[in-house]
Every structure is written in C-alpha cells, then in structure tokens.
Amino acid sequence: MKASGEKKSRGGPPTPRRDQLVTELAKARLELEQIEAQRTAAKARIAVLSNELAALDAVSRAVAPEPLAGLAPRTPADKVKLFRQLFRGRTDLYPTRFVSKKTGKPGYAPACSNKFVPGVCASSRRSNAVTAPSKHSSPSMTTPSLPT
C-alpha cells in the first residue's frame, strides 16, 4: 500500500511526458488567473473613468461657453450672407424663365449676359443654323436648334 503522503496516479506510473503536461497545465491555469485579475482591474478602472467623465460632462453642460463674437452668424441676414459666400455660383450664367408654346409648362433656360446685343448672343438670332460659340456667351448657349 501507498503512504498517505503519496499521490495516486490516475493513468498509471509517472512518465516524463505526463510530468511535463502537468507542469504546463499548472502554468496555463496560473496565467488564466493572472489574466482574470487583469480583466477585473481593467473593468474597475473603466468604471472609475466613466464616472469621472460623466461628472465632468455634467459640470461642462451647466456652464456652457458663449459663442465667440464674430465667428458665428447671429441674424438670418448674416446667415444668408455666409451661405452665399460659401456657395456662390457663376456670375456670368443665370436662368431665364420661359413658358412652352406647345405644352404651356414653365421652365428655365441658361441666359446670356449679352442677350440684347445684336450678333453676340446665340439666343438673339432666329435661325435654325448651328452657331459658333461667342466669347460673350456660355457654352450652353450655343446648342443647336432642333428642326421643326
């Protein structure tokens, strides 16, 4: 019989490979315990930081800084002015409204800045011929007329 201080081997007599596996298993369990301790510490740290951030946000909401003068437009007119500065379009091209003779529906077409100057703008001519682009009209104004 074995003495009470000796351990029973489950799988038979101790071998070098079995001893190696038991040692590695003990190391792996120790690593797992360390990782779990680190995870618990990290969760506690996250909770502390979250509470601190919430406290700072509550204080900063209570004392909201006033917008800096001159940076943000305050009146609707200032806002429109800022919008037009940021999104300004071409100054040489603008729309003109027309009503179709066939359908009666209104529409818009590009306008030439020299509409009433004879020989300059293609829209002032009443011919079906394709005209060459003029230096005073936009490229969209020289589209050919469709035959009727």
Backbone as a chain_set.jsonl record, in Angstrom:
{"seq": "MKASGEKKSRGGPPTPRRDQLVTELAKARLELEQIEAQRTAAKARIAVLSNELAALDAVSRAVAPEPLAGLAPRTPADKVKLFRQLFRGRTDLYPTRFVSKKTGKPGYAPACSNKFVPGVCASSRRSNAVTAPSKHSSPSMTTPSLPT", "coords": {"N": [[0.83, -1.194, 0.0], [0.25, 2.298, -0.479], [1.783, 5.162, 0.987], [0.192, 7.723, 2.968], [1.011, 10.263, 2.155], [1.71, 10.132, -0.473], [0.698, 10.641, -3.834], [-1.922, 9.328, -5.819], [-1.535, 8.034, -9.051], [-3.426, 8.665, -11.843], [-3.395, 7.69, -14.422], [-1.636, 5.597, -14.442], [1.814, 4.71, -13.967], [4.102, 7.422, -13.213], [5.359, 9.371, -15.9], [7.913, 10.954, -17.922], [6.743, 12.61, -19.906], [4.126, 12.916, -18.963], [4.571, 14.262, -16.565], [5.588, 16.638, -17.608], [3.345, 17.639, -18.973], [1.586, 18.045, -16.81], [2.94, 20.073, -15.47], [2.885, 22.123, -17.418], [0.123, 22.493, -17.578], [-0.427, 23.502, -15.041], [0.975, 25.929, -15.22], [-0.521, 27.19, -17.259], [-3.001, 27.448, -15.99], [-2.289, 29.231, -13.972], [-1.568, 31.474, -15.521], [-4.086, 32.04, -16.594], [-5.483, 32.795, -14.284], [-4.069, 35.136, -13.692], [-4.706, 36.682, -15.927], [-7.46, 36.929, -15.607], [-7.48, 38.425, -13.252], [-6.304, 40.788, -14.206], [-8.274, 41.527, -16.006], [-10.443, 42.034, -14.304], [-9.38, 44.197, -12.872], [-9.118, 46.034, -14.972], [-11.798, 46.412, -15.696], [-12.741, 47.674, -13.39], [-11.226, 49.997, -13.474], [-12.224, 51.151, -15.837], [-14.851, 51.673, -15.021], [-14.389, 53.633, -13.032], [-13.184, 55.693, -14.578], [-15.29, 56.235, -16.37], [-17.259, 57.213, -14.638], [-15.94, 59.511, -13.733], [-15.7, 60.949, -16.132], [-18.423, 61.355, -16.725], [-19.091, 63.034, -14.606], [-17.538, 65.294, -15.229], [-18.72, 66.016, -17.688], [-21.261, 66.733, -16.82], [-20.701, 69.015, -15.347], [-19.613, 70.668, -17.349], [-21.798, 70.998, -19.026], [-23.477, 72.48, -17.453], [-22.215, 74.947, -17.319], [-22.13, 76.318, -20.029], [-20.083, 77.495, -22.623], [-20.231, 80.751, -24.053], [-20.932, 81.512, -27.477], [-18.246, 82.597, -29.549], [-17.858, 85.969, -30.387], [-18.408, 87.253, -33.622], [-17.608, 84.977, -35.016], [-19.685, 83.148, -35.436], [-22.636, 83.474, -37.319], [-25.327, 85.546, -36.291], [-27.776, 86.75, -36.943], [-30.525, 86.212, -39.246], [-29.976, 87.44, -41.718], [-27.181, 87.632, -41.684], [-26.601, 84.927, -41.735], [-27.561, 84.185, -44.26], [-25.883, 85.709, -45.838], [-23.387, 84.527, -45.221], [-23.871, 81.94, -46.209], [-24.171, 82.476, -48.946], [-21.6, 83.379, -49.5], [-20.104, 81.084, -49.105], [-21.228, 79.277, -50.916], [-21.287, 80.352, -53.526], [-22.258, 80.921, -56.891], [-21.72, 80.799, -60.462], [-21.209, 83.961, -61.909], [-21.607, 84.793, -64.467], [-23.54, 83.287, -65.606], [-26.939, 82.71, -65.599], [-30.401, 81.881, -64.865], [-33.251, 82.067, -67.098], [-36.743, 82.443, -67.169], [-39.223, 80.658, -68.959], [-42.186, 79.96, -70.931], [-43.525, 77.166, -72.386], [-44.68, 77.013, -75.699], [-45.966, 74.879, -76.853], [-46.737, 73.021, -74.798], [-47.423, 74.608, -72.648], [-46.196, 74.605, -70.241], [-44.123, 75.936, -67.659], [-40.581, 76.736, -67.568], [-36.979, 76.781, -67.166], [-34.095, 78.287, -68.62], [-30.627, 78.576, -69.552], [-29.201, 81.832, -69.488], [-27.857, 84.402, -71.547], [-25.465, 86.914, -70.92], [-25.348, 88.977, -72.678], [-27.77, 89.359, -74.101], [-29.322, 91.216, -75.538], [-27.607, 92.382, -77.32], [-26.96, 92.744, -80.621], [-25.851, 90.124, -82.76], [-24.057, 88.983, -80.952], [-25.008, 87.223, -78.946], [-26.217, 83.898, -79.086], [-28.874, 83.285, -78.611], [-30.322, 85.493, -79.422], [-30.532, 85.347, -82.098], [-32.589, 84.249, -84.779], [-32.453, 81.754, -86.206], [-32.186, 78.476, -87.688], [-29.727, 77.44, -87.888], [-26.611, 76.068, -86.731], [-24.703, 77.77, -84.395], [-21.508, 79.246, -83.867], [-19.587, 79.23, -80.846], [-19.674, 82.144, -78.85], [-17.532, 84.662, -77.483], [-18.783, 85.996, -75.513], [-20.86, 84.544, -74.542], [-22.116, 81.719, -72.708], [-20.98, 78.278, -72.929], [-23.206, 76.609, -72.942], [-25.108, 78.053, -74.22], [-24.916, 77.8, -76.939], [-26.226, 75.711, -78.168], [-27.48, 73.585, -80.722], [-30.375, 74.338, -82.699], [-33.364, 72.439, -82.876], [-34.718, 70.897, -85.805], [-37.894, 71.815, -87.149]], "CA": [[0.0, 0.0, 0.0], [0.992, 3.554, -0.557], [1.702, 6.01, 2.172], [-0.826, 8.762, 2.823], [1.628, 11.443, 1.556], [1.916, 9.946, -1.899], [-0.487, 10.824, -4.664], [-2.198, 8.241, -6.755], [-1.511, 8.443, -10.447], [-4.654, 8.223, -12.481], [-3.149, 6.969, -15.66], [-0.544, 4.657, -14.323], [3.046, 5.215, -13.376], [4.533, 8.72, -13.745], [6.298, 9.369, -17.02], [8.421, 12.318, -18.153], [5.776, 13.381, -20.693], [2.995, 13.24, -18.093], [5.04, 15.3, -15.65], [5.705, 17.866, -18.406], [1.98, 18.118, -19.21], [1.054, 18.542, -15.539], [3.604, 21.352, -15.224], [2.343, 23.11, -18.368], [-1.259, 22.747, -17.184], [-0.368, 24.389, -13.873], [1.374, 27.254, -15.719], [-1.648, 27.754, -18.0], [-4.01, 27.864, -15.009], [-1.758, 30.422, -13.32], [-1.721, 32.567, -16.491], [-5.503, 32.37, -16.678], [-5.82, 33.539, -13.069], [-3.49, 36.47, -13.837], [-5.483, 37.402, -16.939], [-8.744, 37.273, -14.993], [-7.217, 39.515, -12.305], [-6.103, 41.982, -15.02], [-9.584, 41.883, -16.568], [-11.21, 42.636, -13.212], [-8.789, 45.511, -12.608], [-9.436, 46.903, -16.102], [-13.218, 46.766, -15.598], [-12.861, 48.647, -12.303], [-10.65, 51.258, -13.987], [-13.192, 51.695, -16.796], [-15.969, 52.219, -14.253], [-13.934, 54.869, -12.393], [-13.016, 56.704, -15.618], [-16.614, 56.588, -16.889], [-17.896, 58.082, -13.645], [-15.243, 60.8, -13.745], [-16.089, 61.64, -17.365], [-19.815, 61.793, -16.573], [-19.084, 64.188, -13.698], [-17.021, 66.444, -15.987], [-19.731, 66.406, -18.668], [-22.347, 67.401, -16.109], [-20.219, 70.35, -14.994], [-19.44, 71.476, -18.56], [-23.122, 71.338, -19.55], [-24.047, 73.512, -16.599], [-21.57, 76.204, -17.666], [-21.839, 76.264, -21.458], [-19.426, 78.727, -23.064], [-20.97, 81.556, -25.013], [-20.217, 81.501, -28.759], [-17.336, 83.719, -29.755], [-18.435, 87.013, -31.228], [-17.81, 87.414, -34.938], [-17.359, 83.715, -35.691], [-20.94, 82.526, -35.842], [-23.642, 84.484, -37.664], [-26.416, 85.564, -35.32], [-29.047, 87.141, -37.555], [-30.792, 85.5, -40.505], [-29.285, 88.109, -42.827], [-25.775, 87.197, -41.608], [-26.544, 83.531, -42.156], [-27.717, 84.162, -45.715], [-24.638, 86.261, -46.397], [-22.365, 83.491, -45.087], [-24.218, 80.87, -47.142], [-23.854, 82.921, -50.311], [-20.149, 83.433, -49.648], [-19.584, 79.728, -49.187], [-21.785, 78.541, -52.042], [-21.616, 81.265, -54.619], [-22.217, 80.285, -58.194], [-21.127, 81.585, -61.549], [-21.89, 85.246, -62.076], [-21.885, 85.035, -65.878], [-24.593, 82.397, -66.059], [-28.117, 82.789, -64.755], [-31.553, 81.314, -65.578], [-34.408, 82.862, -67.508], [-37.961, 81.65, -67.146], [-39.995, 80.673, -70.195], [-43.379, 79.113, -70.961], [-43.542, 76.437, -73.642], [-45.856, 77.294, -76.532], [-46.639, 73.613, -77.146], [-47.352, 72.39, -73.626], [-47.86, 75.612, -71.684], [-45.491, 74.415, -68.98], [-42.986, 76.852, -67.483], [-39.266, 76.141, -67.404], [-35.855, 77.709, -67.072], [-33.013, 78.046, -69.566], [-29.488, 79.463, -69.292], [-29.312, 83.136, -70.136], [-26.616, 85.057, -71.963], [-25.39, 88.247, -70.339], [-25.447, 89.948, -73.779], [-28.934, 88.915, -74.859], [-29.867, 92.244, -76.423], [-26.565, 92.921, -78.191], [-27.098, 92.012, -81.883], [-24.692, 89.429, -83.277], [-23.181, 88.455, -79.914], [-25.618, 86.097, -78.251], [-26.88, 82.966, -79.992], [-30.31, 83.245, -78.377], [-30.986, 86.62, -80.055], [-30.698, 85.02, -83.519], [-33.758, 83.413, -85.03], [-32.191, 80.861, -87.325], [-32.05, 77.076, -87.314], [-28.339, 77.051, -88.099], [-25.78, 75.937, -85.536], [-23.831, 78.94, -84.306], [-20.24, 79.043, -83.179], [-19.621, 79.861, -79.528], [-19.245, 83.524, -78.762], [-16.75, 84.878, -76.268], [-19.641, 86.647, -74.52], [-21.931, 83.655, -74.101], [-21.62, 80.495, -72.089], [-21.018, 77.17, -73.87], [-24.537, 76.012, -73.007], [-25.991, 78.903, -75.027], [-24.68, 77.575, -78.358], [-26.755, 74.429, -78.563], [-28.161, 73.725, -81.996], [-31.846, 74.289, -82.674], [-33.911, 71.233, -83.491], [-35.564, 71.236, -86.952], [-39.321, 71.654, -86.877]], "C": [[0.861, 1.24, 0.0], [0.802, 4.351, 0.707], [0.708, 7.129, 1.909], [-0.265, 10.022, 2.16], [1.804, 11.329, 0.061], [0.602, 10.124, -2.643], [-0.664, 9.621, -5.555], [-2.084, 8.786, -8.162], [-2.726, 7.846, -11.125], [-4.371, 7.325, -13.675], [-1.995, 6.006, -15.565], [0.675, 5.301, -13.744], [3.443, 6.559, -13.987], [5.575, 8.554, -14.849], [6.803, 10.792, -17.223], [7.417, 13.179, -18.935], [4.592, 13.812, -19.835], [3.391, 14.351, -17.118], [5.136, 16.657, -16.363], [4.31, 18.467, -18.636], [1.358, 18.69, -17.943], [1.652, 19.909, -15.229], [3.047, 22.45, -16.136], [0.903, 23.469, -18.029], [-1.303, 23.69, -15.988], [0.015, 25.803, -14.292], [0.212, 27.935, -16.434], [-2.748, 28.233, -17.047], [-3.564, 29.129, -14.278], [-1.891, 31.646, -14.237], [-3.171, 33.014, -16.583], [-5.951, 33.169, -15.459], [-5.289, 34.967, -13.153], [-4.298, 37.306, -14.828], [-6.837, 37.822, -16.366], [-8.583, 38.407, -13.986], [-7.016, 40.827, -13.06], [-7.435, 42.463, -15.594], [-10.448, 42.566, -15.508], [-10.693, 44.037, -12.906], [-9.134, 46.492, -13.731], [-10.902, 47.329, -16.058], [-13.442, 47.805, -14.501], [-12.341, 50.005, -12.756], [-11.596, 51.938, -14.974], [-14.37, 52.328, -16.064], [-15.591, 53.556, -13.605], [-13.808, 55.987, -13.428], [-14.357, 57.158, -16.196], [-17.345, 57.517, -15.928], [-17.263, 59.464, -13.625], [-15.612, 61.615, -14.981], [-17.523, 62.148, -17.278], [-19.898, 63.01, -15.661], [-18.575, 65.436, -14.413], [-18.031, 66.932, -17.016], [-20.878, 67.143, -18.009], [-21.944, 68.826, -15.744], [-20.116, 71.223, -16.238], [-20.781, 71.832, -19.184], [-23.754, 72.454, -18.745], [-23.481, 74.884, -16.958], [-21.165, 76.132, -19.133], [-21.173, 77.563, -21.885], [-20.273, 79.447, -24.108], [-20.212, 81.562, -26.333], [-19.368, 82.759, -28.92], [-17.951, 84.719, -30.725], [-17.682, 87.095, -32.542], [-17.569, 86.116, -35.679], [-18.636, 83.081, -36.206], [-21.942, 83.622, -36.189], [-24.831, 84.386, -36.702], [-27.752, 85.894, -35.957], [-29.27, 86.334, -38.825], [-30.08, 86.126, -41.7], [-27.807, 87.719, -42.856], [-25.627, 85.761, -42.081], [-26.672, 83.4, -43.663], [-26.449, 84.666, -46.384], [-23.515, 85.224, -46.349], [-22.624, 82.354, -46.074], [-23.856, 81.263, -48.57], [-22.353, 83.054, -50.54], [-19.574, 82.04, -49.839], [-20.025, 79.0, -50.448], [-22.16, 79.47, -53.193], [-21.432, 80.547, -55.958], [-21.539, 81.162, -59.219], [-21.912, 82.868, -61.725], [-22.243, 85.507, -63.528], [-23.016, 84.166, -66.412], [-25.752, 82.465, -65.074], [-29.316, 82.274, -65.543], [-32.549, 82.379, -66.035], [-35.606, 81.931, -67.578], [-38.664, 81.775, -68.497], [-41.222, 79.797, -70.018], [-43.43, 78.479, -72.346], [-44.83, 76.741, -74.415], [-46.646, 76.025, -76.8], [-47.397, 73.069, -75.937], [-47.899, 73.381, -72.62], [-47.167, 75.5, -70.333], [-44.332, 75.401, -68.865], [-41.686, 76.074, -67.299], [-38.209, 77.21, -67.305], [-34.786, 77.297, -68.07], [-31.85, 78.969, -69.214], [-29.616, 80.751, -70.09], [-27.93, 83.671, -70.471], [-26.603, 86.464, -71.386], [-25.483, 89.336, -71.408], [-26.632, 89.623, -74.685], [-29.401, 89.947, -75.889], [-28.81, 92.911, -77.299], [-26.628, 92.118, -79.497], [-25.773, 91.376, -82.32], [-23.786, 88.819, -82.234], [-23.758, 87.177, -79.308], [-26.387, 85.215, -79.23], [-28.382, 82.956, -79.792], [-31.034, 84.409, -79.036], [-31.2, 86.379, -81.548], [-31.906, 84.123, -83.688], [-33.517, 82.542, -86.254], [-32.063, 79.447, -86.806], [-30.621, 76.584, -87.469], [-27.61, 76.956, -86.763], [-24.809, 77.099, -85.533], [-22.568, 78.587, -83.537], [-20.3, 79.737, -81.828], [-19.055, 81.27, -79.581], [-18.436, 83.702, -77.485], [-17.587, 85.521, -75.17], [-20.765, 85.748, -74.038], [-21.322, 82.405, -73.488], [-21.721, 79.362, -73.098], [-22.406, 76.554, -73.995], [-25.488, 76.83, -73.873], [-25.852, 78.61, -76.515], [-25.172, 76.209, -78.789], [-27.527, 74.578, -79.853], [-29.681, 73.638, -81.827], [-32.294, 73.028, -83.367], [-34.778, 71.631, -84.687], [-37.021, 70.953, -86.622], [-40.046, 70.935, -87.973]], "O": [[2.02, 1.233, 0.414], [-0.206, 4.227, 1.403], [0.416, 7.447, 0.756], [-1.056, 10.803, 1.631], [2.027, 12.335, -0.612], [-0.468, 9.794, -2.131], [0.298, 8.985, -5.985], [-2.509, 9.911, -8.422], [-3.01, 6.656, -10.987], [-5.048, 6.32, -13.889], [-1.429, 5.642, -16.596], [0.58, 6.34, -13.091], [3.152, 6.812, -15.157], [6.505, 7.751, -14.765], [6.181, 11.74, -16.744], [7.267, 14.365, -18.639], [4.108, 14.937, -19.959], [2.614, 15.276, -16.882], [4.804, 17.692, -15.786], [4.128, 19.677, -18.504], [0.675, 19.712, -17.996], [0.943, 20.807, -14.773], [2.771, 23.562, -15.686], [0.502, 24.624, -18.175], [-2.145, 24.587, -15.941], [-0.547, 26.773, -13.784], [-0.019, 29.129, -16.239], [-3.351, 29.285, -17.261], [-4.384, 30.004, -13.998], [-2.279, 32.724, -13.785], [-3.459, 34.21, -16.644], [-6.72, 34.121, -15.593], [-5.968, 35.907, -12.739], [-4.545, 38.49, -14.598], [-7.304, 38.934, -16.611], [-9.46, 39.263, -13.878], [-7.497, 41.871, -12.619], [-7.69, 43.665, -15.658], [-11.109, 43.565, -15.793], [-11.482, 44.961, -12.703], [-9.414, 47.661, -13.463], [-11.218, 48.482, -16.35], [-14.249, 48.719, -14.67], [-12.941, 51.038, -12.458], [-11.751, 53.158, -14.95], [-14.834, 53.402, -16.447], [-16.379, 54.501, -13.626], [-14.27, 57.103, -13.192], [-14.538, 58.342, -16.48], [-17.972, 58.489, -16.348], [-17.962, 60.472, -13.513], [-15.814, 62.827, -14.894], [-17.808, 63.263, -17.715], [-20.688, 63.92, -15.912], [-19.123, 66.523, -14.223], [-18.186, 68.139, -17.2], [-21.415, 68.089, -18.586], [-22.762, 69.742, -15.825], [-20.489, 72.396, -16.198], [-20.893, 72.881, -19.818], [-24.483, 73.282, -19.29], [-24.202, 75.88, -16.904], [-19.996, 75.912, -19.448], [-21.659, 78.639, -21.536], [-20.94, 78.822, -24.933], [-18.982, 81.61, -26.333], [-19.746, 83.842, -28.475], [-18.498, 84.34, -31.76], [-16.454, 87.014, -32.566], [-17.341, 86.15, -36.888], [-18.655, 82.532, -37.307], [-22.085, 84.591, -35.444], [-25.277, 83.294, -36.35], [-28.775, 85.354, -35.537], [-28.317, 85.827, -39.417], [-29.63, 85.412, -42.597], [-27.244, 87.502, -43.929], [-24.65, 85.414, -42.745], [-25.973, 82.596, -44.281], [-26.001, 84.106, -47.384], [-22.778, 85.058, -47.321], [-21.69, 81.859, -46.706], [-23.294, 80.459, -49.314], [-21.882, 82.86, -51.661], [-18.663, 81.841, -50.642], [-19.273, 78.191, -50.992], [-23.25, 79.361, -53.756], [-20.564, 79.688, -56.115], [-20.87, 82.14, -58.884], [-23.143, 82.86, -61.692], [-23.091, 86.354, -63.809], [-23.405, 84.31, -67.571], [-25.568, 82.299, -63.868], [-29.263, 82.231, -66.772], [-32.665, 83.446, -65.431], [-35.493, 80.778, -67.993], [-38.699, 82.848, -69.098], [-41.301, 78.997, -69.085], [-43.382, 79.178, -73.358], [-45.925, 76.726, -73.851], [-47.865, 76.078, -76.959], [-48.566, 72.7, -76.047], [-48.76, 73.027, -71.813], [-47.509, 76.215, -69.392], [-43.641, 75.672, -69.847], [-41.696, 74.903, -66.921], [-38.507, 78.403, -67.354], [-34.592, 76.111, -68.336], [-32.063, 80.035, -68.636], [-30.083, 80.748, -71.229], [-26.96, 83.417, -69.757], [-27.636, 87.134, -71.369], [-25.679, 90.505, -71.074], [-26.496, 89.617, -75.908], [-29.826, 89.585, -76.986], [-29.1, 93.912, -77.954], [-26.37, 90.914, -79.477], [-24.717, 92.005, -82.256], [-22.804, 88.175, -82.604], [-23.059, 86.172, -79.179], [-27.113, 85.711, -80.092], [-29.111, 82.642, -80.733], [-32.251, 84.342, -79.205], [-31.951, 87.108, -82.196], [-32.206, 83.316, -82.808], [-34.28, 82.585, -87.219], [-31.854, 79.238, -85.612], [-30.341, 75.415, -87.204], [-27.935, 77.653, -85.802], [-24.166, 77.384, -86.544], [-22.581, 77.723, -82.66], [-20.999, 80.74, -81.683], [-18.075, 81.538, -80.276], [-18.636, 82.973, -76.514], [-17.154, 85.587, -74.019], [-21.555, 86.165, -73.192], [-20.159, 82.081, -73.726], [-22.49, 79.475, -74.053], [-22.749, 76.027, -75.054], [-26.565, 76.349, -74.225], [-26.633, 79.148, -77.299], [-24.592, 75.603, -79.69], [-28.174, 75.604, -80.064], [-30.191, 72.958, -80.936], [-31.675, 72.593, -84.338], [-35.512, 72.616, -84.598], [-37.346, 69.994, -85.921], [-41.256, 70.728, -87.88]]}, "num_chains": 1, "name": "protein.A"}
